[in-house]
Amino acid sequence: MTEIFGIPTQALFGQLLIGLINGSFYALLSLGLAVIFGLLNIINFTHGAQYMMGAFVAWFLLNKTGIGYWWALVIAPIAVGIFGVIIERTMLKQLYKLDHLYGLLLTFGLALIIQGLFRNEYGSSGLPYSIPSQLTGGQNLGFMFLPNYRAWVIVFSLAVCLSTWFVIEKTKLGSYLRAATENPELVRAFGINVPRMITLTYGFGVGLAALAGVMAAPIYSVNPLMGENLIIVVFAVVVIGGMGSIMGSIVTGFGLGIIEGLTKVFYPEASATVIFIVMAIVLAIRPAGLFGTQK
Amino acid sequence: MSAVLPTVKSAEVGAQRIVFGVMVAFFLIGPALGMYPVFLMKVMCFALFAAAFNLLIGFVGLLSFGHAMFLGTAGYVCAHAAKVWGFTPELAIVAGAAAAGLLGLIAGLLAIRRQGIYFAMITLALAQMIFFFCLQAPFTGGEDGIQAVPRGKLLGVLDLSDVWNMYGTVLIIFLAGFLLIYRTVHSPFGQVLKAIRENEPRATSLGYNTNRYKLMAFVLSATLSGVAGATNALVFQLAALNSVHWSMSGEVVLMNLVGGLGTIFGPVVGAFVVLAMENYLATLGFWVTIVQGAIFVLCVLAFRRGIIGELGRLIRKPL
């Protein structure tokens, strides 16, 4: 068996792959948080619960109506996105004039309600969701075995992240969005419906979380608690990257996933805390985050 | 906000004295009214915890979402000191509070580098790190926690295994902590904190090193949270993981929100209401979480002043 630094290559690449998978979810979730924060100035604490809801919608579709994974990838983000739009229209909208911290508290309360309801209904053991038939099996790459589904998750989430980056940074629609982030009053004066843009942005960010949830369903099983610890890690990712830059969220998300994976190989005891340790170091050296700008 | 002037009108002090008297009387005669003494001791520990938290959110404007790390760490250190090292209860509490204060110094140095929402996220993430540390560290007992912690003899004389001796000790600790916070808020130091809350650039321009003030407030809040956590560990003779979990950090936010952010007595009322509700709903599975979430939403949308805040507005005096 081949080894690198005394670690079997099989284990090393296996953990690197898990790191990349986790990194895909970190990237998708922190991207959604960053987009929402940019325009709404709130941190969406419900993000983890909405990620979980995405997975549950996929499970419902499969088990109650027989609609499979590929349609779930489309339907779940839209359904959860609409749920987000309703929350924004009925509740968040009332808080924009107040301290931003109230948005955090409101979404925290909503997360407690949603997670509590799902836990009451489905317990905390998790429901199985099988890998779609087109993506079962895997490739033997010589140095490791690569399951097809995991490869798909990495490629697809990278594609989603890059398309989001492209839309926001390179298109006309994105330029409106960036302008409204800088100065909403001025953009309104040009005849653009900023409140509607805010609503749709929230729906889009929430939809990204749900999309990540659907992709996670076959890997982690569908569990009411799947989002609650993840969201705290994603917060740390956001602090490390700084929320100023879309590309920053993507790079930081994947990068930290890899760091976490490598820690599992070399020092497994620290694998749960390594991201928080990185956060502390980054704060000490570069308080604004790796890609952020201090106001 | 005229609160920047360090003069307190006598009428306001009068109203606050009356409420303070009512509060002390409540905890003195509560057990006689049929309230379970262990429950009231828990209320006092959490009231102190909530008041320490309020020192930051209410008077400096910093929302910490990781205060459970101070409560929990102090609980573990106190329990370990009392059980393994054979410390007397007062020394065990001091050890727990000192550990929380030290952790507060480190966490504070990192967290005050960012403001607002970032501050909340950083404290939450640091607390999660402490949670995983407590889950894995050898001396915390993992999922079991540290059980059967001896209450010991206070100052080597007073046997705390007697429930009334314990009750009196907790009451004194709570009142001392509460008065310390009251004194801090109304001191020149407290006025600077309020100035930072209202307008930080202006406080800076007046020559105050605002980061140093914020750090001092953070360490004081962490230490007092530690006193609460250590005392709580002695009351229940247990230090367990739930006291370092993020849901505990959320709970202390909820207590303040219900009672009234930035009020003197709000945290105490909030702690009582939230704990009483938990007791009442304890048999109903995860409904506790759902109800807590619903109260969060309700308070933020329609009841931002909280119980004491509304009461104070009614009689037009800050309570």
Interface residues (C-beta under 8 A of the other chain):
Chain A: F37 I42 I43 M91 Q94 L95 L98 H100 L101 Y102 L104 L105 L106 F108 G109 L110 A111 L112 I113 I114 Q115 G116 L117 R119 N120 N229 I232 V233 F235 A236 V238 V239 E269 A272 T273 F276 I277 M279 A280 L283 A284 P287
Chain B: L63 F65 L110 A111 R113 R114 G116 I117 Y118 A120 M121 I122 L124 A125 L126 Q128 M129 F132 F133 L135 Q136 W246 G250 V253 L257 G285 F286 W287 V288 T289 I290 Q292 G293 A294 I295 F296 V297 C299 V300 L301 R304
